[in-house]
């Protein structure tokens, strides 16, 4: 048995081998992240921006890894949902860390208290899912009072994002801070985010990945395939690279050279393999 077969579950070998160049560049990035955390003491010291960055890079690492495994197994459509989630994460991090970064980070963290209050109110609506049958005790009152406090300060609204803006609005705001990047965030929103939205919401536009047609009608395609794999792998790596780059800026870590080396390799792969969903550099 080869070394690859020893490391990768048997059902993943076919797609791992087929797209090995993408897995290799992703693994190089993950190793760089491991080295950064081993070589540096990463502490937030109650700095809201740094604390937020630690949370978001941790989630980005895990979401990227999950994209790897789904793609290696041949489930590109579902891996695409994670890539879409990564784009959300990139937007949040870049929006928070741009203009008024400390205030935006505080707002982002404060939304946790507001969301807890909203969740508690929802449980009151469905007491069968609550331990207290709808009764409000001291702990619950504390949660609701804190939610009211942060809501008064930041004007949070139910069913709205922490920023009060949509993903597109935040994307445009980020682009306005870097006009030389040619609206990179908005482009990714229009092309990648909207395209993957059809898979997220099971719209009929996504049916081509699940159904085939002949003279007798439609029939299901349930087996793993290579659909969207190279796009997901390249884009997931690109978004994780963007998160790491911003993380290093926030923590004043000097890793520009290895980051640029990986970016050049990823861009070369995209050009050589005609990857259409590669993220614009920000």
N, C-alpha and C positions, 0 to 999 in steps of 0.2 A: 504494500500500500504506500502511495506517495505521501510526502509531507503534507500536501494540500488536503488529501483525503483524511489524514489524521486530525487536521485542525477544523475542517468544515464538515458538518453533517452531510450524509450521502446524498440527500435530496437537493442539497445546495450546490453540489460540485459542478453540475453542468453550467449553471449560470455564473458561478464564480469563475470558472475557467474562461467562459465566453467573454466576460467583461473584466478580466483580470487587471487590465491597465487602470481601470477606474477604482477597483478595490485597493490596488497598490498605493495610489496617490492618496486615497482616503486614510489608509493605514499610516502613511508617512505623516499626515497631519495629526492623527490621534497620538502618535509617538511624540511629536513635537509638544503637544499639549501635556502629555505625561511628564516630559522633561521640564517644562516650564513650572509645573506644580512641584516637582521634586527639587528644582534649583532655587525656588523662591518661597518665602513665607507669605502666604496669601491671607491677609487679615483685613476685615473691613473697618475695625476700630470705630464702630458706630457711625461711620460715614455712609449716608443713605445711597449715594451713587455707587460706591464700591460694594455695598451689601447687595444692591440690585444686580450689579454686574456678576457677582458670584452666583446668585440664583440663576440668572439667565444663561450663563455659559454652562452651568451644570445641566440644565434642561437641554440645551443645544447639543451637548455631548451625547446624552442618552437618546434624544430623538434621532440624531444622526446614526447612532448605532442600530436603532430599531429599523431605520431605513435600509441600512446594510443588509440586515437579516431578511427582511421582507423581499428585497430585491434579489438577493441570492437564491431565495426560494421560488422566484418567478411571479411574485405578486406585485407587479409594478403599479397597478391602479391604487392599491391600498398604501403602498409606499409613497405615492404621490400626495396622499392626504397629510403625511408627516412632513413632506417637503413644504407643503402649504403652511403647515403649522410653524415650521422653521422661519418662513418668510414673515409671519406675524411676529415672531420673536425678534427677528432682525429689525423690523420696523420699530418695535417698542424700545429696543436698546439704543438705536440710533436717534430716535426722537427724544428719549430721556437725556441722552448724553450730549445733545446739541445745546441750543440756547436755553439758559436758565436750568442747567442740569441738576443742581442741588434741589431746587424747588420741585422740579418734575419728578425726581426720584422720591422725594418725600410724599408727593401726591400719589405716586404709584404704590408706595408702601401703605399709605393711609387707606387706600381703597380696600385693603384687606379687611379692615374693621367695618367698612360700609357693607361689603359683600357678606360678612358674617351675619350682620343684622338682617340683610335681605333673606339669607338662607333660613334664619330663625323664624322670620315672618312666614315663609313658605311652609315650614314645619307646623306652624300654628294652624295653617289652612288644612293640613292633613294630619290630624293628631294620631292616627293609627301608626304613623311612622315615627312618632316621638315617644320618649320614655315618660314624659310627664303629662300625657293626654291633653295637651294644649295649655296647661297651667304655666304661668310665668313665675319663676323663682328669682332668687337673688342673682345668680350667675347670668341668667337670661336678661335680667334688667340691666346688668352691667354691660352686656354685649349691645343691647339696644341703645343705651345711653351713649356709648362710645361711637356707635354708628351714627347717631344723631349729631354728635359733636363734629365728626369729620365731614359729615354731609353739609353742615352749616358752614364749615370753613372752606371746603372745596367745591361746594355746589354739585356734588355727585347726583346722578339721576338713575333711577332703575332702568335696567336693560341697555344702559349706555356704557361705553368703555371707560376705563379709569381716567383717560385724558379728556373725555367729552367729545373726542373727534373720531371719525371713522378711520379705518386703515388707509384708505385713499387720501384722506385729508392729512394724516400724519406723513404719508409718503411724499406728498407734494411739499409739505413743510420742510422735510429733510432735504429734498432736492433744491429748495430755495436757498439753503445754506451752502450748497456746493453747485453752483450753476455750471461749472466746467465739466461736471459729470453727465451732462445731457439728459437730465430727468431719469436717471437710472432706476430709482425706486418706483416711479410711476410706470415706467416701461415694464418692470417686473410684475407690478400689480395688474396692468392691462393684459399682458400676455400670459404670464405663468399663473398668477393667483386666480384670475377669472377662469382660465382653462380648467384648472384643477377643481374649481368650485362645482363644476358639473359632476365630478366624481364624488365630491363631499356630499352633495344634496341629491344624488341619484337622479339627476336630470336625464331626459331622453338623449341629450347630446352625448352622454357617456356610453350609450348602448352599443356602439360599435366595438368596444373593447370586450363585450360580454356575449354578443350575439353574432352569428353568421347567417347569411341568407342564401337560399337557393330557390328553385321553382316551386318548392312545396311550402316555403315560408321561412320563418326564423327558427334557429335551433341554438341551444346554449353552448358557450365555450367556457367550460369550468376548469380546464387544466391550466397549470402554470405556464407562462409564456414569457418571451423577452420584451413584451410591450412596455414601453416607457422606462425600461431599466437604465439605459445609458443616460437618459435625461435626468432621472431621479438621482443617480449616483453622482453625476457631475454637479448638479445643482445643490444637492445636500452638502457635498464637500465645499462648494463655493460659499454657501451661507454660513457654514461652520467657520470657514476661514475668515469671513467678515466679522463674525462674533468675536473670534480670537483676536483679530487685529484691534477692534475697539476695546476689548478687555485689556490688552497690553497698554493701550493709550491711557486708560483710566488708572492703571496701577503703575504707570511709568516703567514698564518693562521693555528692555531693548532687544527685540527679536525681529527687527525689520527685515534683515537679510534672509533668514530662513522662511519668513512669511512670503516675501517677494519671490523666492525660489519656487515655492509650492504654487503660488499664483501663476507664474510663468508656465510651469508644467501643466497645470490644469487648463490654462488657455490654449496651450499647444494641443492637448488631447481634444479639446472641444473643436478646434479647427480641423484636426486630422480626421475626427470621427463624425463630423457634421452634427454636433449636439445642438439642438434648436432651443433648448430651455436653459441654457447656461446663464447664470445671473450676471447682470451688468456690474462692473466694478464700481464701488462707491468710495 
